[in-house]
């Protein structure tokens, strides 16, 4: 009888251990695959996941640290199964209401703050996002990964200083010509004196003031003044309508240094049109409210600037509800190309793979947003002449079979934007 009890106890212990083991295994059942950089299909899924992650998640989440919401590293190990992870992202409120224990645990840990729902994302898209996040967490070098914010893109023109350097060279040339004119004037005066003396003519010594203030000097000064006047008129006409360095006050003191630099919110989260439209787009109040329903005080301006967001949004922070329809924030436009100039953000960012920092500078360091580049025709043309087109794995350029063949044969080292028509007038002008 005693031995039976011992056997029963041992069996109970074994069942308990197996149950715990099975439970642990079930709890980590979300099968997020690893990314092998040599596996083109997995790299493509990770790339799609990166685009979705940057467009939807980076305002509230980071991979390796808590921002508004928790760090996303290891998320796949904390959910019971793939279906619940997908359900959480698509509609967290619905999953909480169903009584799911882990969903309610997260809800309570974050002061019952409801995560924004993403019903438009499919299960496949959500898993693609976590494939990318897992790869980032593991430190996998992804071939499509853009350089860190602030880094200049390869092949980009030497940004905004080019035109300043050109102006400096022009002034140096003018100075050189003035000095040269003075030397030549001195030499010709001495030669003239020597010729007259050799002919037996008496040459009077002319005082310094008469040497300086005479008809020749006046003509030289008029010539120099005319050159400078024409140069200034020409340069002023070229600069007409440009606003390099323009940094106006905005209705809300928005710091890119805090949002982009410190919190590492991706540009695409707020400027959602940058990869699919001609215009990058100005974020509406709802984009701001996605975070600021919960973040109610800033590190520099306290509650004052965030209170302005609430006023535009019609949000009552005490009652935690919207009381009226939102109003658009009247941001002051900084970048403004002439009406006859065509520029498409999607063509440069999505197709060309150009980083935002190439044209907008180190945005992550700007306390006040400004126009970084001159955005002149010469600046754009120089970029088109220097920038290499990213032909590899880019279906947008599949029609250029000639260049693909030449690159494979080695008869052509690289293809620039100029090669595919980037300096033709009609490409940029209506």
Buried (B, 14 or more C-beta within 10 A) or exposed (E): EEEEEEEEEEEEEEEEEEEEEEEEEEBBBBEBBEBEBEEEEBBEBBBBBBBBBBBBBBBBBBBEEEBBBBBBBEBBEBBBBBEBBBBBBBBBEBBBEEEBEBBBEBBEEBEEBEBBBBEEBEBEBBBBBBBBBBBBBEEBEBEBBBEEBBEBBEBBBEBBEBBEEEEEEEEEEBEEEBEEBEEEBEEEEEEEBEEEEEEEEEEEEEEEEEEEEEEEBEEBEEEBEEEEEEBEEEEEEBEEEBBBEBBEEBEBBBBBBBBBBEBBBBBBBBBBBBBEBEEBBBBBBEBBBBBBBBBEEBEEBEEEBBBBBBBBBBBEEEEEEBEEEBEEBEBEEBBEEEEEEEBBBBEBBBBBBBBBBBBBBBBBEBBBBBBBBBBBEEBBBBBBBBBEBBBEEEEBBEEBEEBBEBBEEEEBEEBBBBBBEBBEEEEBEE
